[in-house]
Amino acid sequence: MPGRRRFLAACAAALPALAAAAPPGLEPKPGRKRKLRTRIVPASGERIPVIGLGTSGSFEVGEDDGARRPLREVLRRFLDAGATVIDTAPTYGSAEDVLGALLEEAGARARVFLATKLSGVSGRDAGHAQFAASLRRLRTDRVELLQVHNLRDTATQLGVARELKAEGRVKYVGLTHYLEGAHDELAGLMARHKPDFVQINYSPLARGIERRVLPLAGDLGIAVIINRAFEDGRLFERVRNRALPAWAAEVGAESWAQLFLKFALSPPQVTVVIPATAKPRNQSDNLDAGRGPLLDDRQRAALVAALG
């Protein structure tokens, strides 16, 4: 994508100063990247890496081995970096099937924080049946997170998720949406049901969660997953053929993608962001956003202004 690899020279020039400022014994080893930043899941105290992986669109490739080939490398780079959170849903076409097959092929299920959803169903029996089908497609007997997708039949489906949690087949339960217009409804349901996680959209152009959702998540101890951090690619159109701002080097950002992800991760209530990609190069780029400093208030304001 345009701009994803610009400003390398300025970042390289900043490295000596950064290394000099590091305490003795903590300088990064040559050729070895820092570990991904982690954040705590308030419900348990578990730490998870802040960069995850979405599967909507990118993993909907069916049986096409040619299309699966780059996904194998995407997954390899993801796991090698120590990332764990992968989000999917039974309504993302063949994504659950593809993800389950690739995880089994790599022998990697135990290394993954697997999140799926109760999606587009109504009624307790339908929720249980859909979850059983998801387990078959994902080739597993449990998931770490089960979310009620887009607040559909919320009370009943969250009840199903909590039954499965009590049975040990689900570790955490959550609620999701992806639109600004759902933020008030989500906040009300957070206060009423107190899920372990919420998943919601956030970007420099869509900051509605700053008003109610993020403060409430902090108050109630609810982990926050961010989707649509790139506005489905529209942010890259805003910066097409534009160089990174000079201050990007201050946070070690080498691409616009890293700036957008660092923006999404900057609020302390945010736990993890889940950008989707089928391109190994972009996967590595996204992962680098989880290393080094995040954006301060001045830098966040500058990024918002640059996209205005």
KAMOMO-V220046 format. One record per pair of residues at least 4 apart in sequence whose ideal C-beta (glycine too) atoms are under 7 Angstrom apart, sorted by sequence separation. I is the first residue (numbers start at 0). GAP is how many residues later the second one is. D is the distance in Angstrom with one decimal. If there is no record, write none. Layout:
BEGIN
I_GAP_D + I_GAP_D
END
This chain:
BEGIN
6_4_6.0 + 7_4_6.0 + 8_4_6.4 + 9_4_6.6 + 13_4_5.9 + 14_4_6.1 + 15_4_6.2 + 16_4_6.4 + 17_4_6.9 + 21_4_4.9 + 27_4_6.4 + 54_4_3.8 + 63_4_6.5 + 64_4_6.5 + 67_4_6.4 + 69_4_6.2 + 70_4_6.2 + 71_4_6.3 + 72_4_6.3 + 73_4_6.3 + 74_4_6.2 + 75_4_6.0 + 76_4_6.4 + 78_4_6.9 + 87_4_5.8 + 91_4_7.0 + 93_4_5.4 + 94_4_5.9 + 95_4_6.0 + 96_4_6.3 + 97_4_6.3 + 98_4_6.2 + 99_4_6.3 + 100_4_6.1 + 101_4_6.2 + 107_4_6.1 + 121_4_6.2 + 122_4_6.8 + 123_4_6.5 + 124_4_6.2 + 125_4_6.2 + 126_4_6.4 + 127_4_6.4 + 128_4_6.5 + 129_4_6.4 + 130_4_6.6 + 131_4_6.8 + 132_4_6.3 + 133_4_5.9 + 147_4_6.8 + 152_4_5.0 + 153_4_5.7 + 154_4_6.4 + 155_4_6.7 + 156_4_6.5 + 157_4_6.4 + 158_4_6.5 + 159_4_6.5 + 160_4_6.3 + 161_4_6.5 + 162_4_6.6 + 181_4_5.5 + 182_4_6.3 + 183_4_6.6 + 184_4_6.4 + 185_4_6.2 + 186_4_6.6 + 187_4_6.3 + 188_4_5.5 + 189_4_7.0 + 201_4_6.3 + 208_4_3.9 + 209_4_5.6 + 211_4_5.8 + 212_4_6.2 + 213_4_6.6 + 214_4_6.3 + 215_4_5.9 + 227_4_6.3 + 230_4_4.9 + 232_4_6.9 + 233_4_6.8 + 234_4_6.9 + 235_4_6.7 + 243_4_4.2 + 253_4_6.1 + 255_4_6.3 + 256_4_6.3 + 257_4_6.0 + 258_4_6.4 + 259_4_6.7 + 260_4_6.3 + 261_4_6.5 + 278_4_6.7 + 279_4_6.7 + 280_4_6.5 + 281_4_6.1 + 282_4_6.4 + 283_4_6.7 + 294_4_4.0 + 295_4_7.0 + 296_4_6.3 + 297_4_6.4 + 298_4_6.4 + 299_4_6.5 + 300_4_6.3 + 301_4_6.3 + 302_4_6.7 + 303_4_6.7 + 21_5_4.7 + 39_5_6.0 + 40_5_4.6 + 77_5_4.8 + 102_5_5.0 + 103_5_6.9 + 120_5_4.1 + 134_5_5.9 + 151_5_6.9 + 163_5_4.7 + 164_5_4.4 + 176_5_3.9 + 189_5_6.8 + 200_5_5.6 + 208_5_5.1 + 216_5_4.3 + 229_5_5.1 + 247_5_4.2 + 252_5_4.2 + 264_5_5.5 + 276_5_4.3 + 294_5_4.8 + 27_6_5.8 + 60_6_3.7 + 89_6_5.9 + 102_6_4.9 + 120_6_5.6 + 134_6_6.3 + 147_6_5.4 + 163_6_4.3 + 229_6_6.7 + 252_6_4.8 + 263_6_6.5 + 276_6_5.4 + 39_7_5.7 + 40_7_6.2 + 60_7_5.9 + 87_7_4.9 + 201_7_5.3 + 216_7_5.0 + 18_8_5.1 + 38_8_6.8 + 87_8_5.3 + 164_8_5.7 + 189_8_6.1 + 264_8_5.8 + 294_8_6.8 + 18_9_7.0 + 37_9_4.2 + 38_9_6.7 + 102_9_6.3 + 117_9_5.0 + 120_9_5.2 + 147_9_4.4 + 160_9_6.1 + 176_9_5.5 + 199_9_5.6 + 243_9_6.8 + 252_9_6.2 + 263_9_4.8 + 276_9_6.5 + 37_10_6.1 + 60_10_7.0 + 147_10_5.2 + 213_10_6.8 + 37_11_5.4 + 38_11_5.6 + 87_11_5.5 + 161_11_5.7 + 174_11_6.4 + 247_11_6.0 + 250_11_5.8 + 274_11_5.0 + 37_12_6.5 + 58_12_6.3 + 117_12_6.0 + 160_12_4.1 + 185_12_6.4 + 243_12_6.6 + 260_12_5.6 + 35_13_4.2 + 36_13_4.9 + 85_13_6.6 + 117_13_6.5 + 147_13_6.6 + 199_13_6.0 + 35_14_6.4 + 174_14_5.9 + 185_14_6.3 + 260_14_6.5 + 35_15_6.0 + 130_15_6.8 + 145_15_4.5 + 157_15_6.3 + 197_15_6.9 + 238_17_5.0 + 115_18_5.1 + 145_18_6.2 + 197_19_6.5 + 95_20_6.7 + 174_20_5.2 + 235_20_6.4 + 153_21_6.7 + 173_21_4.9 + 115_22_6.8 + 172_22_5.3 + 173_22_6.0 + 178_22_6.7 + 172_23_5.5 + 173_23_3.3 + 174_23_5.2 + 175_23_3.9 + 176_23_5.8 + 177_23_4.9 + 113_24_6.7 + 145_24_4.4 + 150_24_6.3 + 171_24_3.9 + 173_24_6.0 + 197_24_5.7 + 201_24_4.7 + 52_25_5.6 + 171_25_5.6 + 173_25_6.2 + 182_25_4.7 + 186_25_4.2 + 190_25_6.5 + 196_25_6.6 + 202_25_6.4 + 205_25_6.7 + 234_25_5.5 + 260_25_6.3 + 85_26_5.6 + 89_26_6.8 + 113_26_6.7 + 144_26_6.7 + 149_26_6.3 + 150_26_5.7 + 179_26_5.7 + 182_26_6.0 + 186_26_5.4 + 189_26_5.4 + 193_26_5.7 + 195_26_6.8 + 196_26_4.6 + 197_26_5.8 + 198_26_3.9 + 200_26_5.5 + 202_26_5.4 + 204_26_5.8 + 70_27_6.9 + 74_27_5.6 + 83_27_6.6 + 88_27_5.9 + 89_27_6.9 + 115_27_5.5 + 141_27_4.8 + 142_27_5.9 + 143_27_4.7 + 144_27_4.7 + 145_27_5.8 + 146_27_4.0 + 147_27_5.2 + 148_27_5.3 + 149_27_5.4 + 185_27_6.1 + 189_27_7.0 + 194_27_6.3 + 195_27_6.4 + 199_27_6.9 + 200_27_4.0 + 201_27_6.6 + 257_27_6.6 + 261_27_5.3 + 83_28_5.7 + 84_28_4.5 + 85_28_5.9 + 86_28_4.5 + 87_28_5.2 + 88_28_4.2 + 90_28_4.3 + 114_28_6.6 + 117_28_6.6 + 140_28_6.9 + 141_28_6.8 + 143_28_6.4 + 146_28_6.3 + 147_28_6.9 + 179_28_4.5 + 183_28_6.7 + 196_28_6.1 + 198_28_5.8 + 202_28_5.2 + 256_28_5.4 + 260_28_3.6 + 265_28_4.5 + 78_29_5.7 + 83_29_4.2 + 85_29_6.8 + 89_29_5.4 + 90_29_5.4 + 113_29_4.8 + 114_29_6.3 + 119_29_6.9 + 126_29_6.8 + 144_29_5.8 + 146_29_4.8 + 182_29_6.4 + 186_29_5.5 + 256_29_6.1 + 264_29_5.5 + 265_29_4.6 + 52_30_6.9 + 67_30_6.5 + 71_30_6.1 + 84_30_6.6 + 88_30_4.8 + 113_30_5.4 + 114_30_3.8 + 115_30_6.4 + 116_30_4.7 + 117_30_5.4 + 118_30_3.8 + 126_30_5.0 + 182_30_5.6 + 189_30_6.4 + 204_30_6.9 + 229_30_5.9 + 254_30_5.4 + 257_30_5.8 + 51_31_6.5 + 54_31_6.7 + 70_31_6.2 + 74_31_6.4 + 108_31_5.8 + 112_31_4.6 + 117_31_6.3 + 121_31_4.4 + 150_31_6.5 + 228_31_5.7 + 257_31_4.2 + 50_32_5.4 + 54_32_6.6 + 59_32_6.0 + 61_32_4.6 + 78_32_5.7 + 114_32_6.5 + 116_32_3.9 + 119_32_6.1 + 120_32_6.9 + 123_32_5.8 + 127_32_6.0 + 189_32_6.1 + 202_32_6.4 + 228_32_5.8 + 256_32_6.9 + 261_32_5.0 + 262_32_5.5 + 48_33_6.0 + 51_33_3.3 + 52_33_4.8 + 53_33_5.3 + 54_33_4.3 + 59_33_3.6 + 60_33_6.7 + 122_33_6.5 + 126_33_3.7 + 130_33_6.3 + 261_33_5.2 + 48_34_4.8 + 51_34_6.4 + 59_34_5.4 + 67_34_6.8 + 150_34_6.2 + 253_34_6.7 + 265_34_6.0 + 48_35_5.7 + 51_35_6.3 + 59_35_5.1 + 103_35_4.8 + 150_35_6.7 + 153_35_5.8 + 157_35_5.7 + 228_35_4.4 + 47_36_6.0 + 48_36_6.9 + 55_36_4.9 + 58_36_4.0 + 102_36_7.0 + 123_36_5.7 + 47_37_5.7 + 54_37_5.9 + 60_37_5.9 + 99_37_5.4 + 157_37_6.8 + 262_37_6.0 + 95_38_5.8 + 99_38_4.0 + 150_38_6.5 + 225_38_4.7 + 55_39_6.8 + 58_39_4.8 + 98_39_6.5 + 99_39_4.0 + 117_39_4.4 + 251_39_7.0 + 54_40_4.2 + 58_40_5.5 + 89_40_5.7 + 96_40_4.9 + 251_40_3.7 + 262_40_5.7 + 95_41_3.9 + 250_41_6.2 + 251_41_6.5 + 95_42_5.4 + 117_42_6.3 + 250_42_4.4 + 89_43_6.5 + 117_43_6.5 + 250_43_6.6 + 54_44_5.7 + 89_44_5.1 + 225_44_5.8 + 228_44_5.1 + 250_44_6.1 + 258_44_6.1 + 35_45_6.0 + 223_45_5.4 + 229_45_6.4 + 35_46_5.4 + 223_46_5.0 + 224_46_6.4 + 228_46_5.9 + 34_47_6.0 + 35_47_6.1 + 223_47_5.3 + 224_47_5.4 + 225_47_4.2 + 226_47_5.9 + 222_48_4.1 + 225_48_7.0 + 250_48_6.7 + 177_49_5.6 + 224_49_6.0 + 146_50_6.7 + 177_50_5.8 + 217_51_4.5 + 144_52_5.9 + 146_52_6.1 + 216_52_4.7 + 246_52_5.9 + 213_53_5.5 + 213_55_4.6 + 246_55_6.6 + 203_56_6.8 + 202_57_6.6 + 244_57_6.4 + 116_59_6.6 + 203_59_5.4 + 88_60_5.9 + 202_61_6.5 + 244_61_6.4 + 201_62_5.3 + 47_65_5.8 + 237_69_5.0 + 234_72_6.9 + 203_99_5.3 + 203_100_4.9 + 204_102_6.1 + 203_103_5.3 + 42_129_6.3 + 86_138_6.9 + 42_153_4.2 + 53_173_6.6 + 42_178_6.6 + 41_179_3.5 + 41_180_6.6 + 42_180_6.9 + 41_181_6.0 + 40_182_4.8 + 84_187_5.1 + 86_187_4.8 + 84_189_6.6 + 73_203_6.4 + 76_203_5.8 + 73_204_6.4 + 82_204_6.3 + 77_205_6.1 + 73_206_5.4 + 76_206_4.9 + 80_206_4.7 + 70_207_5.9 + 72_207_4.1 + 76_207_5.5 + 69_208_5.7 + 69_209_6.5 + 73_209_4.6 + 69_210_5.9 + 76_210_6.9 + 49_215_5.4 + 57_218_4.3 + 56_219_6.0 + 57_219_5.7 + 51_220_4.7 + 53_220_4.2 + 55_220_5.7 + 57_220_4.2 + 51_221_6.6 + 52_221_6.2 + 53_221_6.2 + 54_221_6.2 + 49_222_5.3 + 50_222_6.5 + 51_222_4.1 + 53_222_3.5 + 47_223_6.7 + 49_223_6.7 + 52_223_6.9 + 47_224_6.0 + 40_230_6.5 + 38_232_4.8 + 38_233_7.0 + 1_234_6.5 + 0_235_4.9 + 13_235_4.4 + 50_235_6.1 + 2_236_5.4 + 6_236_6.3 + 50_236_5.4 + 5_237_5.5 + 6_237_4.0 + 1_238_4.9 + 5_238_5.5 + 10_238_5.1 + 50_238_6.2 + 1_239_5.9 + 2_239_6.3 + 9_239_4.9 + 50_239_3.8 + 49_240_4.8 + 2_241_6.8 + 6_241_5.8 + 10_241_6.5 + 48_241_6.2 + 10_243_5.2 + 7_246_5.8 + 6_247_6.3 + 4_249_6.7 + 4_250_5.9 + 3_251_3.9 + 35_251_6.9 + 2_252_6.4 + 3_252_6.2 + 2_253_4.4 + 3_253_5.3 + 36_253_5.1 + 35_254_4.1 + 36_254_6.7 + 35_255_6.3 + 0_256_6.9 + 33_257_4.6 + 32_258_6.2 + 33_258_6.8 + 3_281_5.6
END
